[in-house]
């Protein structure tokens, strides 16, 4: 018999016992659907958790802590790997806190910049950028934002970190001195400091949904900046008038609301440091040591950093770079570490879920074996006639294997189609229902789906369905092949 004749005969036998075949296929459908849905739940939860972690920060960005890099009083230091590969100790050379430091520390002897150079020399590092935050006051007419947090960045390196904006653009090298990217929420911070009870937020106007109506439209109103930490407030008794300088802010963009650095208002580090140093230097002139202590502290802090960001060329290299930075004596961490932990935990969960689905498919395999054995008993005489007319034993075995494979293939295809329906149903459940049924929260703002079916999972489920069916039909096929031709012909 040709292979085509065997295939056509298998299809004909499938149709002859349609009811039994359909019932057998139902078992395969349930088993394949169980595998796909269970594994898709694990994949969906894993992807949603990864998206949530990525919202906290880019997965190819490493955070480096610099708190202990510049120790006080020359009593300590940090290990920094020298260009020749050895370890040296970089000891702080700045004055102790509270001492006057009107001049900027030379970058060549600044341990923070030395650390950045060491990090940028590492393999797979695209850029390393010092980062710190500071406070300014934004002004629009009579309204003041009393404590606006500004993220100070190197605009020449900022492009490597892929920080997005909802409107406009991110800061670029060559922007004006007071170019800024604002956080859209900063508009609600503006208040009239000279009004009665300016800090009473219950007196602020609200819209119908209970959100504060800003006094200042940061998208259209003119905004200025001052380094004076008392601007807009009523003078204290005995306080001398300060000469306040207001700078026109050039807003080039607005932070994306769900970005990695949502709460920062960005400004160039060097520009900010230059202008604030000049402001503080002028401010402490004529002040007593006690009066100027706080401002001298701020002056010293202009050359210190608590944090740096490191951009890596690919997420697969993040863990390697993190370890290299730690070898330099610097504490570092990345969101990829959290992702790796999630992947490890979800891998175990997916195996458990897949095993649960496999149990259902095992029951289907037993049903296929039972169906094929019953088919052999019913077709014993037919098998004997095939042997008598010269049909090869291998063809008989192949016939029954193809019949079993057809059951598995049809059941797998229907199972794949049904899995998409179940997946769509799960993904359209309200978040509260998902939390109640699965103990997992899908944040609509973050995105993601509870059930995700990749293409490879369909192929895997089909392969398993057909493979299990063939294995289940192997014993009945061998049994059919070993039947005695004479006994089979005499069988009634």
HELIX and SHEET records of a PDB file:
HELIX    1   1 UNK A    3  UNK A   16  1                                  14    
HELIX    2   2 UNK A   18  UNK A   56  1                                  39    
HELIX    3   3 UNK A   72  UNK A   74  5                                   3    
HELIX    4   4 UNK A  107  UNK A  109  5                                   3    
HELIX    5   5 UNK A  111  UNK A  120  1                                  10    
HELIX    6   6 UNK A  158  UNK A  161  5                                   4    
HELIX    7   7 UNK A  184  UNK A  189  5                                   6    
HELIX    8   8 UNK A  201  UNK A  203  5                                   3    
HELIX    9   9 UNK A  269  UNK A  284  1                                  16    
HELIX   10  10 UNK A  293  UNK A  301  1                                   9    
HELIX   11  11 UNK A  315  UNK A  317  5                                   3    
HELIX   12  12 UNK A  318  UNK A  327  1                                  10    
HELIX   13  13 UNK A  335  UNK A  378  1                                  44    
HELIX   14  14 UNK A  380  UNK A  388  1                                   9    
HELIX   15  15 UNK A  393  UNK A  427  1                                  35    
HELIX   16  16 UNK A  431  UNK A  438  1                                   8    
HELIX   17  17 UNK A  455  UNK A  482  1                                  28    
HELIX   18  18 UNK A  485  UNK A  490  1                                   6    
SHEET    1   A 6 UNK A 190  UNK A 191  0                                        
SHEET    2   A 6 UNK A 143  UNK A 153 -1                                        
SHEET    3   A 6 UNK A 125  UNK A 140 -1                                        
SHEET    4   A 6 UNK A 307  UNK A 312 -1                                        
SHEET    5   A 6 UNK A  61  UNK A  65 -1                                        
SHEET    6   A 6 UNK A 331  UNK A 334 -1                                        
SHEET    1   B 2 UNK A  77  UNK A  81  0                                        
SHEET    2   B 2 UNK A  87  UNK A  91 -1                                        
SHEET    1   C 5 UNK A 190  UNK A 191  0                                        
SHEET    2   C 5 UNK A 143  UNK A 153 -1                                        
SHEET    3   C 5 UNK A 125  UNK A 140 -1                                        
SHEET    4   C 5 UNK A 224  UNK A 226 -1                                        
SHEET    5   C 5 UNK A 247  UNK A 248 -1                                        
SHEET    1   D 3 UNK A 190  UNK A 191  0                                        
SHEET    2   D 3 UNK A 143  UNK A 153 -1                                        
SHEET    3   D 3 UNK A 265  UNK A 268  1                                        
SHEET    1   E 3 UNK A 165  UNK A 168  0                                        
SHEET    2   E 3 UNK A 250  UNK A 255 -1                                        
SHEET    3   E 3 UNK A 179  UNK A 182  1                                        
END                                                                             
